[in-house]
Amino acid sequence: MEFIIKISQFLLSLSLLIVLHELGHFIPARLFKTRVEKFYLFFDIKYSLFKKKIGDTVYGIGWLPLGGYVKIAGMIDESMDKEQMALPPQPWEFRAKPAWQRLIIMLGGVAVNFVLALLIYIVMAFTYGDTDISVASIKGGYLIDNPLLTDLGFKTGDRIMSVGGNKVVKYSDINTNLIGAETVTLERDGAEQTISLPEDFLGQLTTNKHEGGLFTLRRPFLVEAVSDTSLNKSADLKKGDLVKSINGKSVEYFDQAEDVLKEFKEETVTAEILRDGQTKRLDLQVDESGKLGVVIGGSPDDWAKLGYFDIVRNEYSLGESLGIGFNKFTSQITGYFTQLKMIFSPSTGAYKGVGGFKAIFDVFPSSWSWEYFWSITAFLSIMLGVLNLLPIPALDGGHVMFLLYEMISGRAPSEKFLERAQLVGFVIIIMLVLFANGNDIFKAVTD
């Protein structure tokens, strides 16, 4: 069932983005009286799942869900229709239109991607507001057990002050600002210090096998259940009990309890429990692994109620949502350009994190959430727009590059040159697709 939910979100998001992107080309083409021969969701290599001709355009759904396309008459594209291009230009063809009209047609898809993302962020701000954790309210710092961080000198209990020179106000700011950051400033034992991140930090993070996060919220020892195989299955432990100390040693956080329990393997300890505002003591058995056989639980909301941090919820008016949505859009697009820059810099190792369709599929949650769906779709729309702007022949950015050359120089590249450039661009795209999806396969095999 989880797979069905994930694949449904994946296909819905992908289909929505493809159709709207292609509409961005289709609508200005029709406005400028340019004939559009095909409008396809997914690729129709050899055959189509569905197709219907309306007017001059064949609308269809292909069987290969790797994208979509519009075939515009008189345009050198991936179809490489040399027969049509060998004939004299016709008034309804792309090549017969002024350069400025062709430029608008080619930029239409990217423009729709960016506008869509901006609208989603605005509507999400108005509909959902935002929820985050105030960094200033996190009293015990973070749980840091990832070797990637501990080897750099980070320790559990560190309070993160700024990342990459950007002040951390909300918990989500930490991971957001890590991309491209060179330093992290923290507070430890009342003193401030700065830790430098290696140039290939993002590459190391990509290959890191640690299952936990980086700067993780420290969890209280809040009992969810007692295992049936636990030595304490008959003890008076109940869901919601909060363990405050073990043998007189304070354990405000579960990671502290783990360290204490290792000292008392196969022994009996006295735990101080907080239940319904009352304190009681229980004698509990520690097994040979240094565990009580207790499942810990609770949600961030539960932990916030216990005073471990403050969750800040903001609601916005329509006017405020415009600003919030725009700021979110600009930060996401800036961040993605930063990621691309790092990916094309081998020394950062960021290329190791490039993923294909499986990586995108894995981003979607296993339970349906419209909030998550629209948030992911907005980011994917930005990603699609930015990638299409790359000056690679066969992508929109490649066509734009040649059109700008024509508008500046006053002469268009020859059709022979454009055909060869299109072929080179197509080979580059295939190589990039194979690399990205090959990374997915490699990670799946080595994990």
C-alpha positions in Angstrom: 0.0 0.0 0.0 2.9 2.4 0.8 4.3 1.8 -2.6 1.0 2.6 -4.3 0.7 5.9 -2.4 4.3 6.9 -3.2 4.0 6.0 -6.9 0.7 7.7 -7.2 2.2 11.0 -5.8 5.3 10.6 -8.0 3.3 10.1 -11.2 0.7 12.8 -10.4 3.4 15.3 -9.6 5.5 14.4 -12.7 2.5 14.4 -15.0 1.3 17.8 -13.7 4.8 19.4 -14.2 5.2 17.9 -17.7 1.8 19.0 -18.9 2.2 22.5 -17.5 5.7 22.9 -18.9 4.7 21.8 -22.3 1.6 24.1 -22.1 4.2 26.9 -21.6 5.5 26.2 -25.1 2.1 25.3 -26.6 0.2 28.4 -25.7 2.6 31.1 -27.0 3.2 29.0 -30.1 -0.6 29.0 -30.8 -0.8 32.7 -30.0 1.8 33.4 -32.6 0.0 31.1 -35.1 2.7 28.5 -35.1 1.5 25.0 -35.8 2.0 22.4 -33.0 1.9 18.9 -34.5 2.1 16.9 -31.3 1.5 17.4 -27.6 2.5 14.4 -25.5 2.6 13.4 -21.9 5.5 10.9 -21.6 7.3 9.6 -24.7 5.6 7.6 -27.4 8.5 5.6 -28.8 7.0 3.2 -31.3 3.5 3.4 -29.9 1.1 5.5 -27.7 -1.2 4.5 -24.9 -3.6 7.1 -26.1 -3.8 9.6 -28.9 -6.4 11.8 -30.5 -6.0 14.5 -33.3 -7.8 17.7 -32.7 -7.3 20.3 -35.4 -3.6 20.3 -36.4 -2.4 18.8 -33.2 -2.2 15.1 -32.0 -2.7 14.9 -28.2 -1.4 11.7 -26.6 0.0 9.8 -23.7 3.2 7.8 -24.3 4.3 4.6 -22.5 7.7 5.8 -21.3 7.3 8.1 -18.3 10.6 10.0 -18.7 9.2 13.3 -19.7 7.0 14.8 -22.4 7.2 17.1 -25.4 5.5 19.3 -27.9 6.5 19.0 -31.6 6.4 22.4 -33.2 6.4 22.6 -37.0 9.5 23.9 -38.6 11.7 23.5 -35.5 14.9 21.5 -35.2 14.3 19.4 -32.2 14.8 15.8 -30.9 12.5 14.5 -33.7 15.3 15.5 -36.2 12.6 15.8 -39.0 15.0 16.5 -41.8 12.3 16.0 -44.5 10.2 18.9 -43.2 13.3 21.1 -42.8 14.3 20.5 -46.4 11.2 22.1 -47.7 10.8 25.9 -48.0 9.6 27.6 -44.7 5.9 28.0 -44.4 4.2 30.9 -42.6 2.9 28.6 -39.8 6.3 27.2 -39.0 8.6 28.0 -36.1 11.5 29.0 -38.3 9.4 31.5 -40.2 8.6 33.5 -37.0 10.6 36.5 -35.8 13.4 35.7 -33.3 11.6 37.5 -30.4 8.5 35.3 -30.9 10.6 32.1 -31.1 12.4 33.2 -27.9 9.1 33.6 -26.0 7.9 30.2 -27.2 11.2 28.6 -26.0 11.1 30.4 -22.6 7.4 29.6 -22.0 8.0 26.2 -20.4 10.6 27.5 -17.9 8.4 30.5 -17.1 5.5 28.3 -16.3 7.7 26.2 -14.0 8.8 29.2 -12.0 5.4 30.8 -11.9 3.9 27.5 -10.7 6.4 27.1 -7.9 5.9 30.7 -6.8 2.1 30.2 -6.7 2.4 27.0 -4.8 4.5 28.6 -2.1 2.1 31.6 -1.8 -0.9 29.3 -1.5 0.8 27.0 0.9 1.8 30.0 3.1 -1.8 31.2 3.2 -3.3 27.7 3.6 -0.9 26.0 6.0 1.2 28.8 7.4 4.4 27.3 8.7 5.5 25.3 11.7 9.1 25.1 13.0 11.1 24.9 16.2 12.7 27.9 17.7 16.5 27.3 18.0 16.8 29.6 21.0 14.4 27.4 22.9 16.3 24.1 22.4 18.0 23.9 25.8 20.1 20.7 25.5 21.6 21.2 22.1 21.6 18.4 19.5 22.2 14.7 19.4 25.3 14.3 17.3 26.4 10.7 16.7 27.1 10.8 13.0 30.8 10.0 12.5 30.9 12.5 9.6 30.3 15.3 12.3 32.0 13.8 15.3 35.3 13.4 13.3 35.1 17.1 12.6 34.8 17.9 16.3 31.1 18.3 16.8 29.7 16.9 20.1 26.3 16.0 21.5 25.0 19.1 23.3 26.4 21.6 20.9 24.0 24.5 20.1 24.3 25.7 16.5 24.4 29.5 16.2 25.1 30.0 12.5 25.8 27.9 9.3 27.8 29.4 6.5 27.7 32.8 8.1 23.8 32.7 8.2 22.3 33.0 11.7 20.2 30.0 12.6 16.7 31.0 13.9 14.6 28.0 13.1 15.6 24.4 13.3 15.1 23.9 9.5 17.6 26.7 8.9 20.5 24.3 9.8 20.1 21.8 6.9 18.9 24.5 4.5 22.1 26.5 5.0 24.5 23.5 5.1 24.6 23.3 1.3 27.7 25.2 0.3 28.6 26.3 3.8 32.3 26.4 4.8 31.9 26.9 8.5 29.5 26.2 11.4 29.5 28.4 14.5 28.4 26.7 17.7 28.1 27.3 21.4 29.6 24.6 23.8 29.7 25.0 27.6 29.0 28.7 27.2 31.9 29.4 24.8 31.5 30.1 21.1 33.7 28.3 18.5 33.8 27.7 14.8 34.3 24.4 13.0 35.4 24.4 9.3 33.7 22.0 6.9 35.8 20.2 4.3 35.4 21.2 0.7 33.9 17.8 -0.1 31.5 17.8 2.8 28.5 17.4 0.6 30.2 14.5 -1.2 31.0 12.8 2.1 27.4 13.3 3.3 26.1 11.6 0.1 28.2 8.5 0.7 27.7 8.5 4.5 26.0 5.2 5.7 24.9 6.5 9.1 21.2 5.9 9.4 20.5 8.9 11.7 20.5 12.6 10.8 23.1 15.2 11.3 22.0 17.6 14.0 19.1 15.6 15.5 16.7 16.8 18.2 17.6 15.1 21.5 14.6 12.9 22.6 13.4 12.6 26.2 13.2 9.1 27.7 9.4 8.9 27.2 8.0 5.4 27.5 5.8 4.2 24.5 5.7 0.5 25.4 7.5 -2.3 27.1 8.7 -5.2 24.9 7.2 -8.6 25.5 10.8 -10.0 25.7 11.9 -7.3 28.2 13.1 -8.1 31.7 10.8 -5.3 32.8 7.6 -6.6 31.1 6.0 -7.0 34.6 7.3 -3.7 36.0 4.9 -0.9 36.6 5.9 1.0 33.5 3.2 2.8 31.5 2.9 4.6 28.2 3.7 8.3 28.9 6.1 7.7 31.8 9.1 10.1 31.6 12.4 8.7 33.0 14.1 11.5 34.8 17.1 9.8 36.6 18.7 6.4 36.9 20.6 5.5 40.1 20.6 9.2 41.0 22.1 10.3 37.7 20.0 12.8 35.8 18.9 11.6 32.3 17.0 14.5 30.8 17.6 12.9 27.4 17.5 9.4 26.1 21.1 9.5 24.9 22.1 10.2 28.5 20.2 7.2 29.7 21.9 5.0 27.2 25.3 6.0 28.5 24.3 5.5 32.1 22.7 2.1 31.5 25.9 0.8 29.9 27.5 1.1 33.4 24.9 -1.2 34.9 24.6 -4.2 32.5 22.8 -7.2 34.1 22.2 -5.2 37.3 19.1 -3.6 39.0 18.8 0.1 38.9 16.4 2.6 40.5 14.7 4.9 38.0 12.9 8.1 38.9 9.7 8.3 36.8 7.5 11.3 36.2 3.8 10.2 35.7 0.9 12.6 35.6 2.9 15.2 37.4 3.8 12.8 40.2 7.3 11.4 40.8 7.7 7.7 41.7 10.6 5.3 41.9 10.9 1.9 40.2 13.4 -0.9 40.3 14.2 -2.0 36.8 16.4 -4.7 35.3 19.2 -3.9 32.8 20.0 -6.7 30.3 23.4 -7.8 29.1 23.2 -5.2 26.3 22.7 -2.3 28.7 19.0 -1.8 27.8 15.7 -1.8 29.7 13.7 -3.4 26.8 11.6 -0.2 26.6 10.3 1.4 23.4 10.6 5.2 23.6 8.1 7.3 21.8 6.3 10.6 21.7 6.2 13.2 18.9 7.8 16.6 18.7 4.5 18.1 19.9 4.7 15.8 23.0 8.3 16.8 23.7 7.4 20.5 23.3 4.6 20.1 25.9 7.3 18.7 28.3 9.3 21.9 27.8 12.2 20.5 25.7 11.7 23.3 23.1 9.1 25.6 21.7 7.2 24.9 18.4 6.4 28.1 16.6 3.3 28.1 14.4 2.6 31.1 12.1 -0.5 31.9 10.1 -0.4 34.5 7.3 -2.9 36.7 5.7 -3.1 36.7 1.9 -0.9 39.8 1.7 1.7 38.3 4.0 1.6 35.1 2.1 2.7 36.9 -1.1 5.9 38.0 0.7 6.5 34.7 2.5 5.9 32.7 -0.7 8.2 34.9 -2.8 11.0 34.6 -0.2 10.6 30.9 -0.1 10.7 30.8 -3.9 13.8 32.9 -4.2 15.7 31.0 -1.5 14.8 27.6 -3.1 15.9 28.7 -6.6 19.1 30.3 -5.2 19.8 27.1 -3.2 19.3 24.9 -6.3 21.7 27.0 -8.4 24.2 26.6 -5.6 23.8 22.9 -5.7 24.3 22.8 -9.5 27.5 24.8 -9.1 28.8 22.3 -6.6 27.7 19.3 -8.7 29.8 20.7 -11.6 32.8 21.2 -9.3 34.4 17.7 -8.9 36.4 18.8 -5.8 33.1 19.1 -3.7 32.1 15.5 -4.4 28.5 16.7 -4.8 28.1 14.8 -8.0 27.9 11.6 -6.0 24.5 12.8 -4.7 23.0 13.2 -8.1 20.0 11.0 -8.4 17.4 10.0 -11.1 13.8 8.9 -11.0 14.3 6.6 -8.0 15.7 9.5 -6.0 12.7 11.6 -6.8 10.4 8.8 -6.0 12.0 8.3 -2.6 11.4 11.9 -1.7 7.6 11.4 -1.5 6.2 10.2 1.8 4.6 6.8 2.3 1.4 8.3 3.6 -0.6 10.8 1.5 -0.1 14.5 2.5 -1.2 17.3 0.3 1.1 19.7 2.2 4.1 17.5 1.5 2.9 16.8 -2.1 2.7 20.5 -3.0 5.9 21.3 -1.3 7.8 18.6 -3.2 6.0 19.5 -6.5 7.1 23.2 -6.1 10.7 22.2 -5.6 10.6 19.8 -8.6 9.1 22.5 -10.7 12.0 24.8 -9.8 14.4 21.9 -10.5 12.8 21.3 -13.9 12.9 25.0 -14.8 16.6 25.4 -13.8 17.7 22.3 -15.6 15.9 23.3 -18.8 17.7 26.6 -18.7 21.1 24.9 -18.9 22.8 26.0 -22.3 22.8 22.4 -23.6 21.5 21.9 -27.2 18.2 19.9 -27.1 17.2 21.6 -23.9 15.2 24.9 -23.9 18.4 26.7 -22.7 20.2 25.5 -25.8 17.6 26.9 -28.1 17.5 30.1 -26.2 21.3 30.4 -26.5 21.2 30.1 -30.2 18.3 32.5 -30.5 20.1 35.1 -28.4 23.1 34.7 -30.7 20.9 35.3 -33.7 19.3 38.4 -32.1 22.7 39.9 -31.2 24.6 39.0 -34.3 21.8 39.4 -36.8 22.3 36.0 -38.4 21.0 32.6 -37.5 23.2 29.5 -37.2 22.8 27.2 -40.2 20.3 24.4 -40.0 23.2 21.9 -40.5 24.9 23.4 -37.5 21.7 23.2 -35.4 21.1 19.6 -36.4 24.6 18.6 -35.3 24.3 20.6 -32.1 21.0 19.0 -31.4 22.5 15.6 -31.8 25.4 16.5 -29.5 23.0 17.9 -26.9 20.9 14.8 -27.1 24.0 12.6 -26.4 24.9 14.8 -23.4 21.4 14.5 -22.0 21.4 10.7 -22.4 24.7 10.6 -20.6 23.4 12.7 -17.8 20.3 10.6 -17.4 22.3 7.4 -17.4 24.7 8.9 -14.8 21.9 10.1 -12.5 19.9 6.8 -12.7 23.2 4.8 -12.5 23.9 6.6 -9.2 20.5 5.4 -8.0 21.3 1.8 -8.9 24.8 2.0 -7.3 23.3 3.3 -4.1 20.6 0.6 -4.0 23.3 -2.1 -4.5 25.8 -0.8 -2.0 23.3 0.2 0.8 
